[in-house]
Structures are given as C-alpha cells and as structure tokens.
Amino acid sequence: MLAEISDKMLTVPQLWLCACLLSIPVFVGLVRKWLAILTFAAASALSIYLFHGAYHGVFMEGDFSRAVQAEMGPSWIAHSLASTLLPALLALMVLAWRMKRQGKVREREIRR
C-alpha cells in the first residue's frame, strides 16, 4: 500500500537542524527588549503550529499514522514533537536574558 515511510520522513538530525534554522531569527531579541517580546510571541506561535502539524502527522492520519508509528518508532516520534518546541524555548531564554540584563542595568543606575 505505502512505500517505505522512512523515505518520506525527516531523520532525527534533520528534524533538529530544521528546528535550529527556524530558531535563528529569535536572536534578534538580543538587541532590544521589545524585539525579544515580539520574537517570543512569533516563535511561540510558530512552535504551536509546528507541534500541531507533527502531532497530526503522527497520531491523526489513520493508516499513515500507524505506519509512521510502526516504522519510525517512539524515539523518532519524541524527537519529532520535541524539536518543534525549540523556537519557543530559545525565544523564552532570550527574553529571560534580556529581562535579567535590564534588571542589572537598573541596579547599576540606582547605585550611582
């Protein structure tokens, strides 16, 4: 019925490489706090969209989903879902760094 499923699906390194490439714009948030907030919102929306697509492909596609689960295995499924969260996680880290840095700058100004 279906050709090899693994021929059509990304490998684990390819999943993470795509997630890293999609996360590159997040580092624009290092420049300004408002950019960090904006990139966090955009990266979160992107991660939700990617997670929905990955979840749908793995669990909601009937025969195709069963074939993916059987051939690719639980490790691939976990990587497929986890890699989609990388943009939001990195954006959150950038935002936290910006806020912490802003707090240190304010502390220095208060001490003067």
Contacts in CASP RR format, 6 or more apart in sequence:
PFRMAT RR
TARGET T0000
AUTHOR 0000-0000-0000
METHOD contacts of the structure
MODEL  1
MLAEISDKMLTVPQLWLCACLLSIPVFVGLVRKWLAILTFAAASALSIYL
FHGAYHGVFMEGDFSRAVQAEMGPSWIAHSLASTLLPALLALMVLAWRMK
RQGKVREREIRR
1 63 0 8 1.000
2 63 0 8 1.000
2 64 0 8 1.000
2 67 0 8 1.000
4 71 0 8 1.000
5 64 0 8 1.000
5 67 0 8 1.000
5 68 0 8 1.000
5 71 0 8 1.000
5 72 0 8 1.000
6 71 0 8 1.000
6 72 0 8 1.000
9 68 0 8 1.000
9 72 0 8 1.000
9 76 0 8 1.000
10 18 0 8 1.000
10 80 0 8 1.000
12 75 0 8 1.000
12 76 0 8 1.000
12 79 0 8 1.000
15 79 0 8 1.000
15 80 0 8 1.000
15 83 0 8 1.000
16 79 0 8 1.000
16 83 0 8 1.000
16 86 0 8 1.000
18 83 0 8 1.000
19 83 0 8 1.000
19 84 0 8 1.000
19 86 0 8 1.000
19 87 0 8 1.000
20 86 0 8 1.000
22 46 0 8 1.000
22 50 0 8 1.000
22 86 0 8 1.000
22 87 0 8 1.000
23 43 0 8 1.000
23 86 0 8 1.000
23 87 0 8 1.000
23 90 0 8 1.000
23 91 0 8 1.000
25 39 0 8 1.000
25 42 0 8 1.000
25 43 0 8 1.000
26 39 0 8 1.000
26 40 0 8 1.000
26 43 0 8 1.000
26 87 0 8 1.000
26 90 0 8 1.000
26 91 0 8 1.000
26 94 0 8 1.000
27 90 0 8 1.000
27 94 0 8 1.000
28 35 0 8 1.000
28 39 0 8 1.000
29 35 0 8 1.000
29 36 0 8 1.000
29 38 0 8 1.000
29 39 0 8 1.000
29 91 0 8 1.000
29 94 0 8 1.000
29 95 0 8 1.000
29 98 0 8 1.000
30 36 0 8 1.000
30 94 0 8 1.000
30 97 0 8 1.000
30 98 0 8 1.000
32 98 0 8 1.000
33 98 0 8 1.000
33 99 0 8 1.000
33 102 0 8 1.000
36 91 0 8 1.000
36 94 0 8 1.000
36 95 0 8 1.000
36 98 0 8 1.000
36 99 0 8 1.000
37 95 0 8 1.000
39 91 0 8 1.000
39 94 0 8 1.000
39 95 0 8 1.000
40 88 0 8 1.000
40 91 0 8 1.000
40 92 0 8 1.000
40 94 0 8 1.000
40 95 0 8 1.000
42 91 0 8 1.000
43 87 0 8 1.000
43 88 0 8 1.000
43 90 0 8 1.000
43 91 0 8 1.000
44 87 0 8 1.000
44 88 0 8 1.000
44 91 0 8 1.000
46 87 0 8 1.000
46 88 0 8 1.000
47 84 0 8 1.000
47 85 0 8 1.000
47 86 0 8 1.000
47 87 0 8 1.000
47 88 0 8 1.000
47 89 0 8 1.000
48 88 0 8 1.000
50 84 0 8 1.000
50 87 0 8 1.000
51 81 0 8 1.000
51 84 0 8 1.000
51 85 0 8 1.000
53 84 0 8 1.000
54 80 0 8 1.000
54 81 0 8 1.000
54 84 0 8 1.000
55 81 0 8 1.000
57 64 0 8 1.000
57 65 0 8 1.000
57 68 0 8 1.000
58 65 0 8 1.000
58 68 0 8 1.000
58 69 0 8 1.000
58 77 0 8 1.000
58 80 0 8 1.000
58 81 0 8 1.000
59 65 0 8 1.000
61 68 0 8 1.000
68 77 0 8 1.000
69 77 0 8 1.000
72 80 0 8 1.000
END
